[in-house]
Amino acid sequence: EGQWTEGNGFCDHVDNILENISKNADIQCVKGTAHLPKGYSPKIFK
């Protein structure tokens, strides 16, 4: 209790959105937040 946990959050298709942003803008996009759950590794879309 009192810790952030992983889950789908408010958007269950955020990975698809970030992948499209990265591809269409031709930039890396990092999935993460200022409050990462313990043991979470940010996912980088290229």
Backbone hydrogen bonds in HBPLUS format (Angstrom, degrees):
<---DONOR---> <-ACCEPTOR-->    atom                        ^
c    i                          cat <-CA-CA->   ^        H-A-AA   ^      H-
h    n   atom  resd res      DA  || num        DHA   H-A  angle D-A-AA Bond
n    s   type  num  typ     dist DA aas  dist angle  dist       angle   num
A0017-ILE N   A0013-HIS O   3.26 MM   4  6.65 156.6  2.32 148.2 154.9     1
A0018-LEU N   A0014-VAL O   2.90 MM   4  6.14 168.2  1.92 159.5 161.4     2
A0019-GLU N   A0015-ASP O   2.92 MM   4  6.05 155.6  1.98 146.8 153.9     3
A0020-ASN N   A0016-ASN O   3.00 MM   4  6.17 158.1  2.05 146.1 151.5     4
A0021-ILE N   A0017-ILE O   2.95 MM   4  6.23 158.4  1.99 151.7 158.0     5
A0022-SER N   A0018-LEU O   2.98 MM   4  6.11 169.6  1.99 149.7 152.5     6
A0023-LYS N   A0019-GLU O   2.96 MM   4  6.11 162.9  1.99 148.4 153.3     7
A0024-ASN N   A0020-ASN O   2.88 MM   4  5.89 171.7  1.89 153.0 155.8     8
A0025-ALA N   A0021-ILE O   2.89 MM   4  5.77 153.3  1.97 149.8 156.5     9
A0026-ASP N   A0022-SER O   2.93 MM   4  5.48 118.4  2.32 130.4 143.1    10
A0027-ILE N   A0022-SER O   3.20 MM   5  5.05 143.1  2.34 130.8 140.3    11
A0029-CYS N   A0045-PHE O   3.00 MM  16  5.17 156.3  2.06 144.2 151.2    12
A0045-PHE N   A0029-CYS O   2.84 MM  16  5.17 173.2  1.84 156.3 158.6    13
A0031-LYS N   A0043-LYS O   2.78 MM  12  5.17 174.2  1.78 160.8 162.5    14
A0040-TYR N   A0037-PRO O   3.03 MM   3  5.47 159.6  2.07 141.6 139.5    15
